[in-house]
């Protein structure tokens, strides 16, 4: 029995694929999720919440409040114009913006409701809720109670013009204390006007996330399997026969790339049609931009499959490497974890994944409804095409190198 146990252990540790699946992939995923939820890498930048502010009032009062927000622990203020800020939200670059409208300072000094507005993207409801909750505990209480406090003190002084200064100061202090209570702050939440810049009309953002995120991750797995068929042909001797045929080595790989692209496009189309029939995802109004995004995504995903297969020596290596690469890429790219949960450095890291650009592109199509000529939408298409082209070039060079060995 002991000999059998030792034999099995030797076979296990000699199997590189088994070791990868048993140790490397779990360790990589644990690291990914730990970093994503902030248990590691929590530097100053990762703990700060960015808030974009547009100051239309430009008075000492509005500047003072904005400065106080910037000094709050956990906030990082970025100022811009209202038009620029709204454009950032509409194109998905920001979840929300805070606008100090003209008359803010005068209203605050007069004890009236100050014109301040919180505009947001309803697709990022969880991120918006976190941001608004943090603001309501600081900004709204500060602005709202200050305004109401001044109004109450002003009214008291008007009604009691002959009161002595010592008693008047004592009552002023008591009024200020009353307005600094938590209950008073809760009553001032209405001082911020909340306006969705992008609201749900045709499609639910949760449905778009579910369909796009899952479809891309599953497509990556399927195209990797198709790319690995090159290794099957190598092991079966089919590839060697093709190398001795009049066909050029490039033609063999191009044929594999084209077939993988066609299957990828068809797979994504079936997934989105199913989402429309089963869950009501509206796709008929977005056919041109949807098809363009499907083709760009398919090109990038299929290129990754062929790329991995081009330098792997066995199907087992392809399966091990592809599982690790796809799970990690899907994690940082938003297929598995909403990106806003991640630390800042991981949000920046997301741009190296196909998932990120594809998911954002499908949100451009179904949620933001950007026109097909919009620069943001076209940028995402261009990045996907660039990723696919780079991977294909590398795959081609590796295939040429390997084809010389076969022939």
N, C-alpha and C positions, 0 to 999 in steps of 0.2 A: 504493500500500500504506500509506503514512504517513497519507494522508487517511482511509482506512478505519479505521486504528488510532485516530486522533483521534476519529472519529465514534463508534466503539464506547465509547471512554472517556467521552465526553460523555453518551452514553445511559446508561452505567452509573452515573455520578455524579448524573445527573438522576433516577434511580430510587431513591426513598427506601426502598422495601422491600429492594432489593438492598443498599443501604448498611447498613440495619439488620441484615440477616442476615450480612453480611460483617464488620462491625466491632462493632456494639453488642452483639449477643448473645454472641459469643466473649469480648469484654472483660468483660461482666457475669458470665459463667460462670467465667472465670479469677479474677476478684475473689472470687466466691463460694467456690470451692474453696480459694483461697489463704487466705481468712479462716477457713474451716472447719477447715483443717489447721494453723492457728496460725502461719503464716509472717508474718502481719500482726496488728496489734492485740493483741499479747501483753503486756498490762498485768499488774499484780500479781494482779488478780482472776482473769484468764483462766488463770494458771499454777497456781492453787491447786486442790487436790482436796478437795471437801467430804466429810467423814466424820461421820455422825450417831452419837452415842454415848449410851447409857443407863447411868448409874452407879447400880446397885442397892446397892453396898457403902457408898459415901459415907464411906470412911475416908481418912486422910491418904495412904495408899499409892495408892489408886485415883485420888484427886484429883491426886496428884503425877504419875502416869503419863499421865493425860489432859492435864495441863498441858504435859508434855514433848512429847506428840503435837502439840498445838496450836502449839508453838514450832518444830516441824520445818518446814523449808522445803518449801513445796508442799502443806501441809495446812491445812485450815480446819475446826475442830471446832465442831459444833453439838450441844448437849446437850438431851435431852428424856427423857421417861419411856419405859419399855419398851413399854407399850401404844401410846403415840402413835407411837413409832418403828416398831413392827411394822405399824401401820396405814398409815404412809407407804409402806412397801415393798409391802404388799398392794394399794395403790391406784396403784402405779406412780410415786409422787412421789420415791422414793429407790431406789437399786439395792441397797443393803445397809446394815446397822447393826452396830455393835459394842457388846456388852453386857458390863459388868463385874458379874458376879453377886455376891450376898452371900457373904462369906467370902474375897473376893479378897485383902484385906490380910493376914488371918491365914495364909492358905495361902502367900503370898509370903514372909512372915517366917519361917514354919516350914520353908521350902525344899521345899514340896509343889507339885504342879501347880495353878496358879491357875485358878479357874473363870471363863473368859472365852470368849465365844461370838460368832461372826460369822454373822449371819443375812442371807440374800440372796434376790434374785429371779433364778431360773435363766434367765429370758427375756433378762436383761442380762448374759450370761455374759462377753462381751468386756470390758464396763465393770467387772464384778466382778473379773475376773482382773487387770486393771490396778490396781485399788484394793487387792486382797489382796496382789499382788506388792509394791507399795510398802510396805504395812504389815509384811509378813514381813521385809523388809530392815531395819526399824527397831524396830517395836513388839514383834514376836514374839521377835526376838533379845534385846531388852532385858529383857523379862519372863521369858522362858524361861531364859536364861543366868543371870540374877540369882537366880532360884529355885534352879537347880541348883548355882550357885556357893556360895550360903549353905549348902545341904545338904552339899556336899562339905567346906567348911571346918568345919562343925559336926561332921561325922563324923571328920575328921582330929583336931580338938581332943579329941574323946572318946577316941580311940585313943592319943593322945600327951599325957597330962595334965601330964607333968613336963618337957616340952621348954622350953628357954630362950626368952625373948621375942624375941630378935633372930632366931634361926633360925626361930621360929614365924612372924614377920612376913614373912620371906623366902619361906617356903613358901606363905603366904597370897597373897602377890603373884603367885607363879608359878601358883597355882590360878586366880586372877582372870584372868591373862593367857591361860591355856589356854581359859577359857570366853569370852573376847572374840574368839576366832578365827572366821573365816567358816564353817569346817566345823562348829564348835559351834553356830553360829546356825542352820545348815541342819537340825541334828538337833532343834531346838526348835520346828519348824513345827507339830508335833502339839499344841502347847500351846493352840492356838486350835481350838475346836470349830466346825466348819462345818456350818450347818443351812440348807437351802433352805426359805424361807417359802412360796414358790410354786414347785413343781416340775412338770416336764412330765408330764401325765396323758393328755389327749386329743389336744392339738394341739401341734405344734412351734412355738416362737416364731419361728424362722427362716421357716417356712412362712407364718405369719400376717403377718410383715413383708413378705415377697415378694408375697403376694396383695393385701394391703391397700394397700401403697405403690404397686404397679404399677396396680392397678385405679383408684385415685383419680386418678393422673396421667393415665392414658389417658382417663378419663371427662372430665377437664377439657378435653382436646384435642377430644373428640367433641362436647361441648356447645357449645364455642366455634364449631365449624363449623355447628351447628344455629342458634345465635344469628345467625351471619353470613347465614343465609338471608333475614333481614329486608332486608339490603342487596341481595340478588339480586332480591327482589320490588320494591324501590325502582327498581333499574336497568331491570327489565323492564316497569315501569309498573303492576304488579299492586297495589302499595301505594297508588298514587294512586287507582286505581279503588275500593279498599276505603274510602279516606278520603271519597269522594263517596257511599258507600253509607250506609244508616241506622245502620250500626255506629258506636259511639263509638270514639275513638282508644284509650281504655283497654282496650276489649274486644279489639282487634286484638293488643295487646301481651300481655294476659292469656292469650289463646289460644296465643300462642307460648310463654309461660312454662309453661303447663300441659302442652303437648305435649312440651316439652323435659324437664320433670320426669318425665313418664311413661316416656319413652325412657331417661332416666338410671336410674330405679329398675329398669327391665327389664334394662339393661346390667349393673348391679351384681349383680343376682340371678343372671344367667347366669354371670357370672364366679365367684361363690362356689359355685354348683352345680357348675361345671366343676372347681373346686379340690377339691371333695369327691369327685367321681367319678374324677378323674385322680390326685390326690395324697393323698386321705384326710383332708382337712380336715373335722372333725366340726362340722356346722352344725345337725343335727336337734334337738339339745338346747337350742339357743339361738335358736329361731325368733322369739319375740316381741321380744327385745332386738336381734336382728340386723335384723329388719324396721324397727324404729324407727331404728336407726343408718343403715341404707340410705336411708330416706326423708329423714332430716336431711342426710346427705351429698349426696344427689341434689339437694335443694333449694338447698343452698349452692353446689354446682358449677354447676348450671344457671343460677342467678342471676348468677354471674360471666360465663358465656357471653353472656347477654342484656345484661348491663351493658357489656361491651366493645363489643358490636355497636351499642349505643344511641347512642354518641357517635362511632364511627368513620364515615368517609365512604365508604370503599371496602372491598371484601373483602380487598384486599392489605394495607390498614392493620390489619384485624382479625387476619389471619394473622401479621403481623410483631409486633404488640403482644402477642397471645395467646401466641406462642412464647416471647417474653422473660419475660412475667409468669408463665407456668406453669412454665417451667424454673427460674426463680429461686425461686418459691414451693415447688416440689417439692424443691429443694435444701435450703432452710432448714427445711422442714417435715418432713423425715425420709424422703421417698420415695426419695431418691438417696443420701444420706449419713446414717448413724446419728447422731442428735443429740448423743450423749455425746462424739463426736469433736470437736465444735465448741467454740470459746471460750464463756465464760459469757454474754457479751453477745449472741452469735448464738443461744444456747439460749433466751434471753429473747425475741429477735426472732422465734423460730419461732411464737410464739402468734398472730402476725398472719396465718398461713397456714391455709387450709382443710385442707391435708394433715395438719398436726400434730394438729388436733382430731379428724379422722376416723380417723387411724391409732391414736391413743390410745384412741379409742372402740371400735374393733374389737379392740384388745388387752383392753379391759375386758370385751368379750363373750366372746372365745375363750380368753383366757389367765387373766385375773384372775377371770373368771366372776362379775362383780358382778351383783347382782339389778337388775332393771329400775327399782326404786325407789331405788337407791343415789344419794346426792347427787352423788358424783363423776361417775357415768355421766350423770345428768340434766343436770349442768352442761355437759358436752361437747355434749349434744344442744341445750341452750339456746343455747350460743355459736354453733353451726352455723346454727341457725334465725335468730339475731340477725344474723349475717353475711349470710345470704340475704335477709333482710327489708330491711336497709340498702341492699344492692346493688339490689334490686328497686325500692325507692323512688327511688333516684337514676336508675335506668334509665327509670322511668316519667316522671320530670320531663324527662329528656333527649329521650325519644320524643315527648312532647307538644310540646316546643319545635321539634323537627324536623318534626313532622306539620303544624305551622302553615305552615312553609315549603313543604311539598309541596302542601298544599291552596291 
